[in-house]
Amino acid sequence: MWCTIPDAMRHTRFADDVSPLPVWLKEGNPLENHPWAGDSTAQLPDRADTIVIGCGLAGCAVSYHWGRKAPLDRKLVALDMGDAATGSAGRNEGLVVMGRYYHNVVHTVLPYLKEVRRDLSADHQRQLAHQFAASYAHAGYRNGDMVEQTVRDEGFNCDYAREGWVQARDEHEQASLAESVQMALDSGYTDWTSITPDEVRRRTGMNVRHNAGFSLAAASFHPARWCWSLLGRALESGAVEHYSRTKTVGIDDEGDQYVVRTARGNIRARHVVICTESYTPLLLPQFHDLIRPTQTQAANGPGGPPEMKPHVGISDSRGFFARHGDDTMIGSDATRVPDHEAGRNQPSRFLTHYLCTELQEKFGRAPYTITHEWSGTVTFTPDEYPIVGIFDGKRQYILGGMAGSGTAVSFNGGRCIVNRILGDSSEPDDYPVPYFSPQRLLDPAGHTWPELELATRTACLPRPRVGGSND
């Protein structure tokens, strides 16, 4: 704190007026104040078939799939308290990840299973944790391929590139890395592997002393443009309407329909889909301490190490780094915050200084000017496993709790929710209720848990393609 950080800051300066605007939003939002920017007389409809609340990664995915599949007489209304992609979707790192790799999921789910499934032996708890990991990995693989295929088919301009994600590991983490790679090989979900320091340098420009983890099929993209592209295409379908700056203040269950109360008026709908992530506990108090708002932060600006390679994800256990054109992005932290502080934009300057030190240690000294510095809020469930499905036993769905891995869940998860609402069984549903149902958290004793399998789940699931330049 007294020596290393001040030394690193000799090569870094802050602009006279550092903007709190996330860098992904600096060029403007094409859906800002929609639809009122183009029609000041626009009003909310009285009714809809389905209402999706929240227009980030998940809400825009639901809207897109609805626009592709639903008949015109079944309207979806997409609401957001701000503008589309200005929440966590517009504040993140900009990676399409495969989710929390298999080994990671086993070790986050297992402690929760030990708490809520005490009826199982330790061996059976471990087996069930492996089944959870396999189910998540399967869905995440398909999600990554679906994102790539959609970008290509639709011609979306969101700077998409599939060059992987390198995660540096210290000396004391090497045994865990080796174990995680072996677990990936044993499970058949081999996106996760280990690469040497020379390979790390070739792929990223980062200097490390030890092997690093490498997710082969991860991709980079402009997350806000991805969301705007999805929602824009949905609006073109005629089956979707979008209303920004329309805060939902409550949801009333009236039996055969729901009344969604907003600051602009009420809308009645047959189905509701909650895609509000860190704001969820404020809207639905039953999710307090089940969807946990967690603050992250980032900074961006011109300069930085010229050796850093673009398009590839780069991180260590303390931060992440990225090259976007002439700019360098740095970010880190995962601090639990109270429910009412979800979405706050209040980054720690000390953490930014610390990240500059990490940047210098990994890539060497280079002039760097920080022009943008912001924070956002992601959510973690107690087992760091997403929830996808009905939470009221009727027709209210939720897609959330994605532990900072929303790009690994949202697109495929949105497709599955839309298919369930529309009764479309022509496509696989990758989010089986025993694994992903919100009841896993809301009512563990009443939840229908997966049956234990004698063989690993990976043996009986079709393997999605793992695409990208690293095949």
Secondary structure per residue as TSV (DSSP state, phi and psi in degrees):
chain	resnum	aa	ss	phi	psi
A	1	M	-	360.0	-34.9
A	2	W	-	-90.9	-20.9
A	3	C	S	-120.9	-55.4
A	4	T	H	-66.6	-46.8
A	5	I	H	-65.5	-47.4
A	6	P	H	-58.6	-36.1
A	7	D	H	-64.2	-43.1
A	8	A	H	-63.8	-36.4
A	9	M	H	-72.3	-10.2
A	10	R	T	-65.3	-20.7
A	11	H	T	-106.6	3.9
A	12	T	E	-125.6	139.6
A	13	R	E	-130.4	155.7
A	14	F	E	-104.2	136.1
A	15	A	E	-57.9	156.2
A	16	D	E	-59.3	-32.5
A	17	D	E	-131.2	84.0
A	18	V	E	-69.2	127.0
A	19	S	E	-85.4	136.9
A	20	P	-	-81.7	0.9
A	21	L	S	-74.9	125.3
A	22	P	-	-55.1	141.1
A	23	V	G	-62.2	-28.3
A	24	W	G	-65.8	-17.6
A	25	L	G	-106.0	2.9
A	26	K	T	-69.4	-21.0
A	27	E	T	-92.3	6.3
A	28	G	-	98.6	162.5
A	29	N	-	-116.6	115.3
A	30	P	T	-65.9	-16.4
A	31	L	T	-110.0	22.0
A	32	E	T	-60.8	131.0
A	33	N	T	52.6	42.4
A	34	H	T	-82.2	135.3
A	35	P	T	-96.1	3.6
A	36	W	T	-68.5	-23.4
A	37	A	T	-60.9	-31.0
A	38	G	T	-104.5	-14.2
A	39	D	-	-150.2	96.4
A	40	S	T	-67.8	-13.4
A	41	T	T	-97.1	2.0
A	42	A	-	-60.5	145.9
A	43	Q	-	-134.5	153.6
A	44	L	-	-64.6	145.7
A	45	P	-	-72.7	159.6
A	46	D	S	-78.9	-31.3
A	47	R	E	-139.6	157.7
A	48	A	E	-154.8	161.4
A	49	D	E	-71.4	-45.6
A	50	T	E	-140.1	142.5
A	51	I	E	-119.7	127.9
A	52	V	E	-106.2	129.1
A	53	I	E	-107.2	116.6
A	54	G	-	107.2	125.8
A	55	C	-	-122.5	58.5
A	56	G	S	-103.9	-145.9
A	57	L	H	-56.6	-44.8
A	58	A	H	-75.4	-49.7
A	59	G	H	-62.3	-37.9
A	60	C	H	-70.7	-32.7
A	61	A	H	-65.9	-45.4
A	62	V	H	-58.4	-45.1
A	63	S	H	-61.5	-43.5
A	64	Y	H	-62.1	-49.6
A	65	H	H	-65.8	-34.9
A	66	W	H	-62.7	-44.5
A	67	G	H	-61.5	-31.1
A	68	R	H	-78.3	-30.5
A	69	K	H	-111.6	-31.6
A	70	A	S	-81.6	144.5
A	71	P	-	-68.8	158.7
A	72	L	T	-65.6	-21.3
A	73	D	T	-84.8	2.6
A	74	R	S	-116.7	93.3
A	75	K	-	-82.3	140.3
A	76	L	E	-111.7	134.0
A	77	V	E	-111.6	123.2
A	78	A	E	-103.7	118.3
A	79	L	E	-110.4	146.3
A	80	D	-	-143.2	141.3
A	81	M	S	-71.2	-21.5
A	82	G	S	-121.5	-133.9
A	83	D	S	-108.1	153.4
A	84	A	T	-54.7	134.4
A	85	A	T	68.5	21.2
A	86	T	-	-98.0	-3.7
A	87	G	S	-86.2	-138.3
A	88	S	G	-62.9	-27.9
A	89	A	G	-60.9	-35.4
A	90	G	G	-93.1	6.1
A	91	R	T	-122.7	7.1
A	92	N	S	-93.7	-171.5
A	93	E	-	-73.6	-28.7
A	94	G	-	91.7	38.0
A	95	L	E	-120.4	140.0
A	96	V	E	-96.1	106.3
A	97	V	-	-102.2	166.4
A	98	M	-	-86.7	5.6
A	99	G	-	101.6	-166.1
A	100	R	S	-84.5	114.0
A	101	Y	-	-54.0	160.9
A	102	Y	H	-49.0	-50.7
A	103	H	H	-59.7	-41.8
A	104	N	H	-62.3	-44.1
A	105	V	H	-63.4	-43.6
A	106	V	H	-54.1	-43.2
A	107	H	H	-83.6	-11.0
A	108	T	H	-95.0	-32.6
A	109	V	H	-77.9	-36.0
A	110	L	H	-58.2	-44.6
A	111	P	H	-60.6	-35.5
A	112	Y	H	-68.5	-41.0
A	113	L	H	-64.2	-35.9
A	114	K	H	-63.6	-28.4
A	115	E	H	-81.3	-43.4
A	116	V	H	-102.2	-14.0
A	117	R	-	-119.8	56.6
A	118	R	T	-71.3	-9.5
A	119	D	T	-74.1	-13.4
A	120	L	S	-94.9	150.0
A	121	S	-	-70.1	165.8
A	122	A	H	-60.4	-39.7
A	123	D	H	-65.0	-39.9
A	124	H	H	-71.6	-32.8
A	125	Q	H	-62.7	-42.8
A	126	R	H	-65.0	-40.8
A	127	Q	H	-61.3	-42.8
A	128	L	H	-66.3	-37.7
A	129	A	H	-61.4	-38.6
A	130	H	H	-66.0	-37.9
A	131	Q	H	-64.9	-39.5
A	132	F	H	-61.4	-43.7
A	133	A	H	-63.3	-41.2
A	134	A	H	-65.2	-40.7
A	135	S	H	-64.9	-41.5
A	136	Y	H	-66.6	-46.2
A	137	A	H	-61.3	-42.4
A	138	H	H	-58.2	-48.1
A	139	A	H	-65.9	-38.4
A	140	G	H	-67.4	-40.2
A	141	Y	H	-59.0	-47.6
A	142	R	H	-63.8	-39.7
A	143	N	H	-58.9	-46.7
A	144	G	H	-61.4	-42.4
A	145	D	H	-67.5	-36.8
A	146	M	H	-64.0	-40.3
A	147	V	H	-61.9	-48.3
A	148	E	H	-59.6	-46.9
A	149	Q	H	-63.7	-38.7
A	150	T	H	-67.9	-41.8
A	151	V	H	-57.6	-43.5
A	152	R	H	-70.2	-47.8
A	153	D	H	-65.3	-39.5
A	154	E	H	-88.3	-14.6
A	155	G	T	69.4	32.4
A	156	F	-	-66.6	135.1
A	157	N	-	-94.6	86.2
A	158	C	S	-135.2	27.9
A	159	D	-	55.8	39.3
A	160	Y	-	-76.0	134.1
A	161	A	B	-151.2	135.6
A	162	R	-	-109.9	89.3
A	163	E	-	-121.0	6.9
A	164	G	-	90.2	-179.0
A	165	W	E	-142.4	116.9
A	166	V	E	-97.6	129.7
A	167	Q	E	-123.6	106.1
A	168	A	E	-64.1	146.4
A	169	R	-	-130.8	134.7
A	170	D	-	-74.6	174.5
A	171	E	G	-59.4	-43.2
A	172	H	G	-71.6	-8.5
A	173	E	G	-99.1	0.8
A	174	Q	H	-67.6	-37.8
A	175	A	H	-64.8	-41.4
A	176	S	H	-65.5	-38.5
A	177	L	H	-62.4	-46.3
A	178	A	H	-61.0	-40.8
A	179	E	H	-63.5	-41.2
A	180	S	H	-67.4	-37.0
A	181	V	H	-68.3	-41.7
A	182	Q	H	-64.0	-38.6
A	183	M	H	-65.0	-36.9
A	184	A	H	-63.9	-42.7
A	185	L	H	-64.0	-43.5
A	186	D	H	-65.8	-34.2
A	187	S	H	-82.4	-21.5
A	188	G	T	92.3	-4.0
A	189	Y	-	-98.3	83.0
A	190	T	T	-97.0	24.5
A	191	D	T	-62.1	-28.9
A	192	W	E	-96.5	126.2
A	193	T	E	-146.2	-174.2
A	194	S	E	-121.8	139.8
A	195	I	E	-128.8	155.3
A	196	T	-	-78.3	165.1
A	197	P	H	-57.2	-37.0
A	198	D	H	-64.6	-40.5
A	199	E	H	-68.1	-36.5
A	200	V	H	-59.3	-46.0
A	201	R	H	-64.6	-40.4
A	202	R	H	-64.4	-40.4
A	203	R	H	-80.9	-31.3
A	204	T	H	-124.9	-23.6
A	205	G	-	86.1	-1.7
A	206	M	-	-83.8	140.2
A	207	N	-	-100.5	119.1
A	208	V	-	-133.7	160.5
A	209	R	S	-98.7	-15.5
A	210	H	S	-131.8	166.8
A	211	N	-	-58.5	151.2
A	212	A	E	-120.9	155.2
A	213	G	E	-77.7	148.5
A	214	F	E	-140.6	119.9
A	215	S	E	-93.9	107.7
A	216	L	T	-64.4	-37.3
A	217	A	T	-100.3	5.7
A	218	A	-	-65.6	156.9
A	219	A	E	-136.0	164.6
A	220	S	E	-114.0	150.8
A	221	F	-	-162.3	174.6
A	222	H	-	-91.8	102.7
A	223	P	H	-64.0	-34.9
A	224	A	H	-69.7	-42.7
A	225	R	H	-62.5	-36.1
A	226	W	H	-59.2	-47.8
A	227	C	H	-63.6	-46.2
A	228	W	H	-62.7	-37.4
A	229	S	H	-64.4	-45.0
A	230	L	H	-61.3	-49.1
A	231	L	H	-69.1	-37.9
A	232	G	H	-61.5	-41.7
A	233	R	H	-67.3	-36.0
A	234	A	H	-63.2	-41.5
A	235	L	H	-64.8	-32.6
A	236	E	H	-66.6	-23.5
A	237	S	H	-69.7	-25.5
A	238	G	S	87.2	-9.3
A	239	A	S	-96.3	-2.7
A	240	V	E	-128.3	136.0
A	241	E	E	-121.1	144.6
A	242	H	E	-125.8	134.6
A	243	Y	E	-131.6	111.3
A	244	S	-	-89.7	171.7
A	245	R	S	50.9	40.1
A	246	T	-	-129.2	93.2
A	247	K	-	-77.7	130.9
A	248	T	E	-82.3	126.0
A	249	V	E	-106.5	-11.8
A	250	G	E	179.7	161.1
A	251	I	E	-132.4	123.9
A	252	D	E	-109.5	133.4
A	253	D	E	-92.7	115.2
A	254	E	-	-110.9	32.0
A	255	G	S	89.8	-89.0
A	256	D	S	-90.3	2.0
A	257	Q	S	-155.9	165.4
A	258	Y	E	-113.9	147.3
A	259	V	E	-108.8	112.9
A	260	V	E	-93.4	113.0
A	261	R	E	-91.7	126.1
A	262	T	E	-125.3	169.8
A	263	A	T	-66.9	-14.1
A	264	R	T	-107.3	-1.1
A	265	G	E	134.6	179.5
A	266	N	E	-103.6	148.1
A	267	I	E	-130.6	134.7
A	268	R	E	-98.4	139.9
A	269	A	E	-150.2	155.4
A	270	R	E	-77.9	-36.0
A	271	H	E	-130.0	150.9
A	272	V	E	-132.6	137.1
A	273	V	E	-121.5	120.6
A	274	I	E	-93.5	117.5
A	275	C	-	-128.9	45.3
A	276	T	-	-101.1	-2.2
A	277	E	G	41.9	-113.1
A	278	S	G	-65.4	-19.0
A	279	Y	G	-85.2	-7.1
A	280	T	H	-57.4	-46.2
A	281	P	H	-60.8	-27.1
A	282	L	H	-72.1	-33.1
A	283	L	H	-85.6	-37.0
A	284	L	-	-129.1	90.3
A	285	P	G	-57.8	-21.8
A	286	Q	G	-64.7	-14.4
A	287	F	G	-95.2	7.2
A	288	H	T	-59.7	132.1
A	289	D	T	69.1	2.5
A	290	L	T	-106.5	-34.8
A	291	I	S	-114.7	106.2
A	292	R	E	-103.2	112.0
A	293	P	E	-62.1	131.5
A	294	T	E	-135.8	122.7
A	295	Q	E	-85.4	134.9
A	296	T	E	-123.3	170.2
A	297	Q	E	-151.4	163.9
A	298	A	E	-154.1	165.0
A	299	A	E	-145.4	158.2
A	300	N	E	-153.6	151.5
A	301	G	E	174.5	171.5
A	302	P	E	-71.3	154.5
A	303	G	B	94.2	-153.9
A	304	G	-	93.1	179.9
A	305	P	-	-62.5	121.7
A	306	P	T	-67.6	-18.9
A	307	E	T	-73.3	-19.4
A	308	M	-	-65.8	130.1
A	309	K	-	-86.9	144.2
A	310	P	B	-81.7	165.5
A	311	H	S	74.9	-13.0
A	312	V	S	-104.9	141.2
A	313	G	E	-73.3	137.3
A	314	I	E	-136.4	128.1
A	315	S	E	-156.7	163.6
A	316	D	-	-130.1	-169.2
A	317	S	S	-72.8	-6.8
A	318	R	S	-116.2	-11.6
A	319	G	-	-173.4	177.2
A	320	F	E	-128.9	158.0
A	321	F	E	-141.2	147.1
A	322	A	E	-155.1	145.6
A	323	R	E	-108.2	124.5
A	324	H	E	-128.6	98.1
A	325	G	T	64.2	-124.1
A	326	D	T	-90.8	2.1
A	327	D	E	-103.3	155.6
A	328	T	E	-120.5	135.1
A	329	M	E	-112.0	139.3
A	330	I	E	-130.4	150.7
A	331	G	E	-166.3	164.9
A	332	S	E	-176.3	-171.8
A	333	D	E	82.0	153.1
A	334	A	E	-157.9	80.7
A	335	T	E	-107.0	121.6
A	336	R	E	-61.6	134.0
A	337	V	-	-126.1	157.9
A	338	P	-	-61.7	155.8
A	339	D	G	-52.8	-40.8
A	340	H	G	-73.1	-8.1
A	341	E	G	-100.0	8.6
A	342	A	T	-57.4	134.4
A	343	G	T	83.8	-0.3
A	344	R	-	-65.1	149.8
A	345	N	-	-116.4	86.3
A	346	Q	-	-145.8	72.3
A	347	P	-	-70.1	156.8
A	348	S	-	-90.5	119.9
A	349	R	H	-64.9	-33.6
A	350	F	H	-61.0	-42.8
A	351	L	H	-64.8	-35.3
A	352	T	H	-62.4	-43.2
A	353	H	H	-59.4	-44.3
A	354	Y	H	-61.4	-42.4
A	355	L	H	-65.3	-33.6
A	356	C	H	-62.7	-35.6
A	357	T	H	-65.6	-44.2
A	358	E	H	-61.3	-40.8
A	359	L	H	-60.0	-45.5
A	360	Q	H	-66.9	-39.8
A	361	E	H	-64.3	-38.0
A	362	K	H	-84.9	-27.8
A	363	F	H	-125.0	-10.7
A	364	G	-	96.6	168.4
A	365	R	-	-77.9	139.8
A	366	A	-	-162.8	145.3
A	367	P	-	-60.0	139.1
A	368	Y	E	-150.5	130.6
A	369	T	E	-119.2	125.3
A	370	I	E	-93.9	120.1
A	371	T	E	-110.3	-22.8
A	372	H	E	-132.6	137.0
A	373	E	E	-147.7	123.5
A	374	W	E	-149.5	167.9
A	375	S	E	-131.0	160.3
A	376	G	E	-143.4	-179.6
A	377	T	E	-133.5	119.8
A	378	V	E	-104.0	177.9
A	379	T	E	-130.1	147.8
A	380	F	E	-125.4	135.3
A	381	T	-	-87.2	167.7
A	382	P	T	-58.1	-30.0
A	383	D	T	-105.7	8.3
A	384	E	S	55.2	36.1
A	385	Y	-	-123.7	136.3
A	386	P	-	-67.5	162.1
A	387	I	E	-119.4	129.4
A	388	V	E	-140.3	110.0
A	389	G	E	148.3	-168.6
A	390	I	E	-77.5	138.3
A	391	F	S	-118.6	-6.6
A	392	D	S	-114.9	8.8
A	393	G	S	75.4	5.1
A	394	K	S	-129.1	-94.9
A	395	R	S	-140.6	21.8
A	396	Q	E	-101.8	122.7
A	397	Y	E	-108.8	157.9
A	398	I	E	-138.7	143.2
A	399	L	E	-131.7	104.9
A	400	G	E	-173.7	-164.3
A	401	G	-	62.2	41.9
A	402	M	-	-92.2	7.6
A	403	A	T	54.3	41.5
A	404	G	T	74.5	7.2
A	405	S	-	-115.9	40.4
A	406	G	G	-61.6	-29.6
A	407	T	G	-71.4	-12.7
A	408	A	G	-91.4	-11.0
A	409	V	T	-124.2	-39.0
A	410	S	H	-61.8	-42.7
A	411	F	H	-72.1	-49.5
A	412	N	H	-68.3	-39.4
A	413	G	H	-62.6	-40.5
A	414	G	H	-62.4	-39.5
A	415	R	H	-61.4	-44.9
A	416	C	H	-66.9	-38.6
A	417	I	H	-65.5	-43.6
A	418	V	H	-60.6	-43.7
A	419	N	H	-61.3	-38.9
A	420	R	H	-65.8	-42.7
A	421	I	H	-64.8	-41.7
A	422	L	H	-82.6	-6.9
A	423	G	T	71.8	28.6
A	424	D	-	-93.9	111.0
A	425	S	-	-106.2	16.8
A	426	S	S	-79.0	-14.1
A	427	E	S	-117.9	155.3
A	428	P	-	-66.6	144.3
A	429	D	-	-102.9	110.9
A	430	D	-	-90.9	8.2
A	431	Y	S	-126.1	68.7
A	432	P	-	-58.1	140.6
A	433	V	H	-54.2	-44.2
A	434	P	H	-58.9	-25.9
A	435	Y	H	-95.2	-46.7
A	436	F	H	-103.0	-5.7
A	437	S	-	-60.4	138.9
A	438	P	T	-59.2	-22.5
A	439	Q	H	-63.4	-20.5
A	440	R	H	-55.3	-31.7
A	441	L	H	-102.0	-40.3
A	442	L	H	-71.1	-36.1
A	443	D	-	-147.6	71.9
A	444	P	T	-56.5	-36.3
A	445	A	T	-68.7	-33.0
A	446	G	T	-94.4	-6.5
A	447	H	S	-71.3	142.5
A	448	T	-	-86.7	99.4
A	449	W	-	-77.8	159.3
A	450	P	-	-63.3	147.1
A	451	E	-	-73.8	144.0
A	452	L	-	-67.9	137.7
A	453	E	-	-108.2	138.2
A	454	L	S	-68.0	-37.8
A	455	A	S	-105.4	159.6
A	456	T	-	-65.2	148.5
A	457	R	G	-60.1	-30.0
A	458	T	G	-62.5	-23.5
A	459	A	G	-71.8	-20.7
A	460	C	G	-116.7	9.2
A	461	L	S	-104.7	138.9
A	462	P	-	-64.3	141.6
A	463	R	-	-91.0	114.7
A	464	P	-	-65.7	155.9
A	465	R	-	-67.5	139.2
A	466	V	-	-106.0	102.6
A	467	G	-	-90.7	-165.6
A	468	G	S	104.0	175.3
A	469	S	T	-74.1	-7.0
A	470	N	T	-100.7	12.0
A	471	D	-	-57.1	360.0
